[in-house]
Amino acid sequence: MEFDLGFGFADGDRKLAGHAATDAPFPLAPDSPVMNAEGVIREYYRSLRAGEPIHPFFLAEESTVKVGVFSAVYGEAVADSLRAQTETTGEWVVESQALSVTDRGPFATFADEVRLAWTDHEADVRHRFETRWTGTLVRTEDGWRFVSMHVSAPRDRE
């Protein structure tokens, strides 16, 4: 079932485990231990679009890694980098095209194809990419957290 919420994406990017998409706030906080891994990923996408802090979605450990289109950060630098990103960017478009999540008990893996766009306010530049995402979340006492996320964009071959 698809939902058109007027945000330029379908399939209820604000949907949680069989619940119909609505304009109401997401029903559970990302740190709720009862939220499933897919719900956390979709909430991450929503938070990114809304310009809300996204660093709490990542486990604060030295082994955490976040690879983006332009950079890679590790450990404690992940949270600092994501805070800076939230402060210096805006007008995010995050359109999930093929989210696939596998819950393996204590961890979950995911892959997605995502239309991604944002404005870098410091450089006054608009970026647009067709991206591929993969990653791993772990289940903690506080809910699901990303321990790895890789976002890539294909380049033209010469």
N, C-alpha and C positions, 0 to 999 in steps of 0.2 A: 504494500500500500504506500502511495506517495502522498506527501503533504506539501502544498505550495504555501509557504509562509510569507511570500513577498520579499524574501531576503536574497533571492537569486540562487537558492539551492533547493534540492528536493530530498525526499526520503527522510524528512523529519530530523534534521541535524540536532534538534532539541528534543528528541524522543528518547525515552528511557525504557528499555526492556519491555516492549509491547504496549506502552502507554502512548496515546495519541499526542502528537505535537501540539503545543499551544504557545501563546505568547506569554504565558505565566512564567515566573522564575523557575529555574530548574528545581525539581522537587527535593533533591538531596545535595548537601554540600559535598565537594570533591573528597573530603576526608572522611566521609561516612563509610564505615566498614561494610555496610550492606549494599553500597553502590557497586555494580559490576564493572569490569574493566572497560567494556565498550562505552558504558555511560560516562566514565571518567575521561576517555578520549574525546567523546562528543562534547563534554563540558569544557575540556581544554580548548577545543576549536571555538566554542561559543565565547569563552573568556578572552581568547585572542582577538576575535572580531570586536568584542565590546571594549577592548583596551584595558581590561582588568589585569591585575597581577597574575602572572602564570608561573612564577618560580615555585609556589607551593606545590605544584603538581610533580615536582622532581624530588627524588630522595636526596637529602643532604649528606652525601658520602663521597669520599675521594674517588671511588670507582665509577661514579655517575658520569655519563658522557652525553653531550648534545652536539650533533653535527648539523649545521645549517647550510643553506645555499652558499653563503660567503665565508663561514668560519666554523671552527670546532672548539669547544670548551670542555674542560674536565674538572671534576671535583667541585670545590667551593666556588670556582669561577663560573659555574653554570648559573647559580642563583644571581650573582652580580651581573652577569651578561644579560640575563632575562629581565632583571630590574631596569637596566639601562635601555634595553629594547622597548620595554613598555613606556618609558619616559620619552623616547626620541622618535617613536613611530606611531602611525595611526591609519585610519581608513582601511582597516584590514578586510580582505575578502578571503574566506577560507571555505571552499566548496568541496566537500568530500564526494568522491566519485565511486569508490569501490572499497569501502572499509571492510576489512576482514580481521576478526579478532578470535584468538584461540586461548581459552582459559585453561591453564594447566595446573590449577590448584594454587600453589604458592607463587606462581608467576603467570604472566600472560604475554603473548606476542601479538603484534599487529602489523598490518601493511595497508597502505591506502594510496590512491592517486588523488591529488588535491590541486584544484585551481587555487593559486595563491597570489595575492597582490597586497601591497601596502605602500604607504608613503613614508619615506625617510625625511623627517622634518628638518634635521640638521643639514642634510645635503640638498634638500628641496627636490627630491627625485622620487618618481613613482616606479615601483618594481612590479613586474607581472611574470609569473612562471607557471608552467604545468609541472607539478612536482610529484615525486615518489617518496613516500614515507614508510619507514620500518622502525620497529622499536620493541622494547621489553618493559613491562611493568612488573613490580613485585607487590605482593600483598603484605601490608604492615599492620600493626595495631591501629594505626590511624587511617587505614584504607589503602587504596592502590596508589602507587607512585611510580613515575617513569625512572628507570635506571639507565636506559639508553634510548636515544631517538636520533634517527638519521633522516635528514630531508635533503633530497638531491633534485637537480634539474638537468635534463639532458642538454648537451651542447651540440651545436652543428659540427659535423666532422668535415675536415678539409679534404 
